[in-house]
């Protein structure tokens, strides 16, 4: 039946295909593709430029995390690992596969698995935290979002995200209290405690965390602007502020391990959130397709580096 990885890819590919088929059944596919084809080439190039910028900021963010933990990995290696793992993650479960590839490759180069996994976890956590912050800002500034997503849901989800992220920094204390004494000498428990200790050491790295948070917000704002520009190119009349809620929710859905390359569930959620603003399904589907395609274009440098590598 093949390796677990390939079984996972097939399963999530099937889920994505089923959801995509359902979405397509309710739209005029020809009209959607016609809308995509009429988008100005210069606008597409501008969005691709922003995609390149957000990849650069993400690499800088992870590099800041690594430097904060004292890991002196060359900038070239950090960029290589990030870009290649992002490409690999395109075919694996959401961002989980890419993060696993990133942590594994870094651990092979530094011989410190706990710190490698912790650096990727902190990098990812602040990406999620910045999405929650933007969603709250959007909900506060643009009341029209209540037509699609009640303000209470936004606040509750944001609160859970913040609480979850905060608990990570006290993982060492929590894990030692939860683990039975008889497990402390077991190999898995030792690895988990080592990871918890590595995560908890970031409690004292406030300057690093502040910088990581700022870069995370910049990344998410870049993605909001990308979606807004693509929407303008399609003739979608939705304010930039409304995208502050639509895109964070869509990107959070992208993190769930139920789709491949963002196809399926994230598209459906974005289409649903745009519907109260009077956006036809044909145009919202065209928008989500362009978001996915430009995102995949951002992974092409990683594909090129991967192809050149003999490993």
N, C-alpha and C positions, 0 to 999 in steps of 0.2 A: 504493500500500500504506500510505500515511500516513507521518508523521514517525517517526524512530527512537524518540522518547519513547513515542509511542502503541503502536508495535510492541512495545516493552519491556513496557509495561503489559499488553498483551494476552497476551504470552508468560507473564509471571509470574502473571497472573490465571488462565491455563489451568493452570499448575503447581499453584497454590493450589486450584483447583477439583478437579483430579484427586486430590490428596492428601486433600482434604476428603471427596470421594466415597468414597475408600478407608476413611477413619476412620468415616464414617457407616455403611458396609456392615457394620461389626462391632458396632454398638450398637443399642439400642432408642431411636430418635429421640424417640418420644412420651414415654418415661420421662425422657429427658434434659430435654426442654422442660418437663415437669411439675415436675421438680426446680428448674429455673430460676424457674418461675412462683411457687413456694412460698417463695422467699427473702424474708425480711422487708424491707419497703420502707425502714424506718429504717436497716437495715444497708446497703442499697444507697446510700442518701443519705450515710451515713458514709464509705463507700468513695469515692464521688464527691468528697466533701470532701477526702479524702486525695489524690485525683488532682489536685485543684486546688492543693493544697499542694505536691505534687511538681513540678508545672509551674512554680510560683513559685520553688522552689528551683533548678530547672534554668535559669530566666532569670537568677537571681542568680549562678549559677555562671558562665554565659557572660559576664555583665557584669563579673565579677571578672577573667576572662581578658582581656577587652578593656581594662579599666582598667590591668591589669598591663603591657600592651603599649603603654600611652600613648594609646590610641584613645578620644577623648572623644565617644562617641556617646551621645545622649540616652537616658535610661532608657526613655522611651516608645517610641522607635524600636527599641531592642533587644527590648522585649517584643513589638512589632508584628511584627518580622521573625521572631522565634522562633515565635510562635503561628501565623502564616500559613504559614511553611515547614513546620511540623509538620503542619498540615492538608494541604498539598500533598503532603507525604511519605506520607500515608495511601494515596494512589493510585499512588505510585511505588515502585521497588524498595526495600523495607525502609526503613532509615533513610538509605540512601545518597542517595535523591532529595531528602529533606528537608534533608540537610546541604548538598547542592549548591545548592539554592534559597537556603538561608541564607547561604552564602558569596557567591553571586552578588549577592544583594540588598545585602549589606553592602558589597561591593566597589564597587557603583554609588554608594553613599552616602558612602564614604570615599576613593574613588579610589586605594586601595592593595590590589590584588588579593592579593598575597603575604601581607600581615598578616591580611586577611580570611579567607583559606583556612586560614592557620596557627591563627587563633583557634578556628575550628570544629573543626579537627583535634585540637587540644589538648583542647578540651571533650569531644569524642567519645572520645579515648584514655583520659582519666581515668574516663569512664563505664565503659569496658571493663575498666580496671584495677580499679575498685571491685567489679565483678562477680566477677572472679577472686579477689579477697581474701575476699569473702563466701562464695564456694564453698569455699575452703580452710578458713575458720572453721567452716562447717557440717560439712565432712567430718571435722574434728578433734574437734568437740564431740559429734557424733551419729554413732556408729559404725554405726548401722543403714543409713546411706546406702551402705555397702559392698554391701548386697544388690542395689542398683540400679546403682551406678556405682563400680567399683574405685577405691580411694584413690590408686593409682598414676596412673590416668588424670587424676584431679583435679589432682594435684601437677604432672604433666607439662604439662597444658594451662595451668595457672596460671603455671608457669615460662616457657613460651613467650610468654604474654601480657605478662608483666613484662619479659622480654628485648626483645620487640618494641617496647613502649612506651619503654623506656630508649634504644633505638637511635635513636629519632626525635630525641632531643636532641643527637645527634652527626651528624645528617643532613648538615650542611654538609661535614664532613670526609670522611664516607663517599662522598658524591656526587662530590666533587672528585677522589677517588682512582679512582672507578669510571668516570667519564666520560672518553672518549678526548680528547686535546688538540685534535683536529680538530673536535670538536663544540662547543667552548666558546663560539664566536661564533654558533652557531645559535640561532634564536628560542626553540625549545622548551627547549634547554639553559639559556639565560639565565633563562627563567621558572622552571625546576626549581631552579636554584641560588638564585634569589631566594626561593623558597618554603622551601628547606632552611635558608637563612640566617635567615629569619623564625622557623622552628621552633626553631632552635638558640639563638636569643636568649633563649628561655625557660629555658635552663640557669641563668642568673643570677637568675631570678625565683623564688627558693625560697619566699618567703612567699606569693606568689600561688599557686604550685603546691600548697603545703600546704593553703591554704584551698579550692582547687578539689577536692582529694582528699577533704577532710572533707565538703564539700557533695555530692560524688558518692556517697559512702557513705550519706549521709542519704537521697538520692533512691532508691537501691536498697533500703534498709531500708523505706522507705515502700511500695515496690512489693511487697516480701515480705509486709508486714503487710496490704496490700490483698488479696493472694491468700489469705492465711490467713483473713481475715474472710469472704471469699466462700466459702471452703471450709467454714467453720463454718456459714454460712447454708445450705449444701447438705447439712449433716450429715456432712461428711468428717472422720473422726477421725485427723488427722495433726498431729504437733507443729509448732509454729512453727519449731523448729530445722531440721526436715527441709526446710521451704520455703527455707531459706538455701542449699540446694544445688539444689533443683528450679527455683526461679525464675531464678537466675543462668544456669543452662544453657539454660533456655527463652528468656531474654532475649538471650543470645548467638546463639541460632539465629535470633532475630528480626532480628538485624543482617545476616544473610546475604541477599544480593539474589535470593532465590528465592521470595518470597511477597509478597502484597499485604495490608497492614494486619494482618499477623501470622496470617493464615488459612493453615492447612495444616501445614507442617513444624514450626513452634513448638508447635502444638497436639499434634501426634503425639509430640514429645519429652517434653512435660510429662505426657501420658497414660502414656507408657512408664515414666517415673520414678516415677509414683504407683502403678503396678501392684504393685510388691513390698510396698507398705504395705497391700495388700488393698483398694484403692479400685476399685470397679467402673468399667468403661469409660464407662457411662452418666453417672456422676457426674463423672468426670474430664473428659469432653467438655463437660459443662455448665459446669464450672469454667473451662475454657479459653475457652469462649464468653463467659462473663461478664467475664473478664479483657479480652478483645478489645473487647467492647461498652463497658465503662467507660473503656478507653483511648481509644476513638473519641469518647466523650462529652467527654473532655478536650481534643479537637481542635476541638470546636464553636465556642469563642471565635475560633479562627483562621479557621474557615469564615465566621463573621459578619463579621470584619474584612476578609476577602478579598472578600466580596460587596459590602461598602461601598466598596471601593477601585475607582476608575475605571481603574486600571492592572492 
